[in-house]
Amino acid sequence: MEARAYLKNARIAPRKVKIVLDLIRGKDTEIAMATLKHTSKAACEYLEKLLKSAIANAENNHNMDKNKLYVAECFVCPGPIMKRIMPRAQGRAFRILKRTSHVTMVLKEKE
């Protein structure tokens, strides 16, 4: 039995999210939540909310015990990229890529 939560089109680059996901993968939900609260990365806000959502899904939809949950899987995929233009000298234009992320978090119960 597993509970999933998804975050689509988060306005943060996937490589920034991946750093934080590597910290919480395989940990208990309490430890993962504490890690997210005390890590000073921009992705932590998104992931803390996603973890709370996954815990709520596990409790309400799958009748899982909140105290036995751990982060079984978590990964990030690149979402759509917004392309913007930055004016430069002598009439040139440089491209700015504003990247987005799709994050998936899977929680399972310990045996």
BASE-894292 format. One record per residue (C-alpha): y, z, x; residue in one letter. Coordinates in steps of 0.1 Angstrom, whole numbers, plus 5000, padded with zeros to 4 digits. Last residue first. Layout:
N
Y,Z,X,aa
Y,Z,X,A
...
# end
This chain:
111
Y,Z,X,aa
4965,5082,5063,E
5003,5076,5069,K
5020,5058,5041,E
5037,5024,5047,K
5073,5012,5049,L
5083,4975,5054,V
5119,4965,5063,M
5132,4929,5062,T
5166,4919,5076,V
5183,4885,5069,H
5212,4880,5093,S
5245,4862,5094,T
5264,4844,5123,R
5300,4835,5124,K
5301,4805,5148,L
5335,4797,5162,I
5341,4760,5171,R
5370,4752,5195,F
5398,4728,5185,A
5420,4707,5208,R
5456,4699,5201,G
5468,4704,5237,Q
5458,4741,5238,A
5434,4757,5214,R
5430,4760,5176,P
5400,4781,5166,M
5378,4764,5140,I
5351,4781,5118,R
5315,4775,5111,K
5296,4800,5089,M
5260,4803,5100,I
5233,4808,5074,P
5208,4835,5080,G
5190,4844,5113,P
5158,4864,5109,C
5155,4902,5115,V
5124,4924,5117,F
5110,4957,5106,C
5074,4967,5102,E
5055,4999,5097,A
5085,5022,5093,V
5069,5055,5083,Y
5063,5073,5050,L
5042,5105,5047,K
5071,5128,5034,N
5082,5104,5006,K
5047,5103,4991,D
5041,5069,4975,M
5043,5062,4938,N
5046,5024,4943,H
5078,5015,4924,N
5097,5048,4924,N
5088,5064,4956,E
5082,5034,4978,A
5112,5015,4964,N
5134,5046,4970,A
5123,5048,5006,I
5130,5010,5011,A
5165,5014,4996,S
5173,5044,5019,K
5161,5023,5048,L
5183,4994,5038,L
5214,5017,5036,K
5207,5031,5070,E
5201,4995,5083,L
5235,4982,5072,Y
5254,5011,5086,E
5233,5011,5118,C
5242,4975,5126,A
5276,4984,5139,A
5261,5005,5167,K
5269,5041,5175,S
5235,5057,5171,T
5235,5092,5155,H
5229,5083,5119,K
5204,5055,5127,L
5183,5078,5148,T
5184,5105,5121,A
5172,5080,5095,M
5144,5068,5118,A
5133,5104,5125,I
5132,5111,5087,E
5114,5078,5080,T
5087,5084,5106,D
5089,5060,5136,K
5069,5027,5141,G
5101,5006,5145,R
5132,5027,5147,I
5147,5019,5181,L
5136,4982,5181,D
5155,4978,5148,L
5187,4989,5166,V
5186,4961,5193,I
5174,4935,5167,K
5206,4941,5146,V
5229,4930,5174,K
5207,4899,5182,R
5208,4890,5145,P
5246,4886,5143,A
5263,4906,5116,I
5276,4895,5082,R
5245,4905,5063,A
5233,4875,5044,N
5202,4891,5029,K
5189,4927,5032,L
5153,4931,5021,Y
5133,4962,5012,A
5095,4965,5012,R
5070,4991,5001,A
5034,4991,5013,E
5000,5000,5000,M
# end
